[in-house]
């Protein structure tokens, strides 16, 4: 398969997914924050909190409008660039995406209208319910997308049918509630909450820097900082749980993220090259200070046998279909038996050599450090904001406002780096162990993929510029607070 | 006596149905009113809707039709199975 085609198709998918993830986290995070603010208004009936909620709802609305439907392009790419993959997983992947589309999207779309248009039209209680349901709808939507993604990281609850050449769902709950999906949901959604909290805190800092709307800014910061500290701590805890899952199911990803060439017991954690914490990697990966963590070379060494098994599985699939076509039942049964025996290594048969199992180490290693480094910074940041806001002797300083504002891009970079670790770290797999990217891809002309890549780059950049301009205008206008 | 009782109940049911119809009409009227007033009083929303419509046009009319045809489109289920099986068994 043409390497140029694979690389451009991967780059195109990465570009689309990363742009999409610029909009999604703010929708998730700000959705909950504005719901909390409206709940405060519902309890105290203070017009100040109504105006505060309305301002953040406006920011939510701008982000929602610009981001909506950008994810649909990913589904186009599945059908065009990754047609083998689409067919191979269709039954599994289709169910969560269909539920996402029908249940969550319509829930979100219905209540978002009540939220924006219904302030003077429906009761306070009904409006509050609509606001919460908008935020919950977005969260449920994220749940199903992450279930689908988790299945690609750890395929389970299905059986491969060689007659239809598809994986068929055998256990819906095994797909929907597998530990990988649960951990990924909390880790990803909470990282979105952190982005929401960082944006509210950062914009509030800008108002304080400009000496405008001080009460509004400080009140918003109080809500956002509590929420942000809770979310960032949860991200850290779920990150730990995610490490355990990755160590079990995707040991190569963990080894690449650590740049660990040779496995060992009591493995050290690399902070940056040359600085290590003894035994920490074993603790993170196995919750045992002397636990064994395999290295890249160990996993490559195992790869040879699995490639051999994979080739047997692929040959068995061909034999099975040929025997079926000829009506030779005995040969079909024998081929099916061989296929079942080696199916767990099916995808390895498409690799040329064991070294193909190694993902880009440098990118995965540094993305992991950026994610965890910025993650720790964000915990410290929200804790510091709370300390300054609630400690009587401490006062907000100008430099703190600048730091608060800079934290907005930091929260986005941390989230993007997390997805790089998750997706680049699992290369060469489109579906872990079952289908590598070179087998998942359609035979397209690479020039066509380059053209669509460029179109997306222009299209999404225009959207992003539009969002930033409209957001800046809305922020400059500020909230319409009561006298 | 029986017919009197029946008559009273039918009247009651009919009255309640009428009342329910009126309530339903009111609910639909309020929903329509919510949207009409909402769209009419939009400020920044007008720009956002324009962006959404342009974006959906680009996504569904330009990108989908000209650049992202479904690779397996036009094939029957059987043909799709055979096509992918051939791709998967011949590719290694």
Interface residues (C-beta under 8 A of the other chain):
Chain A: X1 X58 X61 X62 X65 X66 X68 X69 X72 X73 X76 X77 X79 X80 X81 X83 X84 X86 X87 X88 X113 X114 X116 X117 X118 X121 X122 X163 X164 X165 X166 X311 X314 X315 X317 X318 X321 X349 X350 X438 X439 X442 X443 X444 X448 X451 X452 X455 X459 X463 X466 X470 X473 X474
Chain B: X30 X33 X34 X35 X37 X38 X39 X44 X45 X47 X48 X49 X51 X52 X55 X56 X58 X59 X63 X64 X67 X68 X69 X70 X71 X72 X80 X81 X84 X85 X87 X88 X89 X91 X92
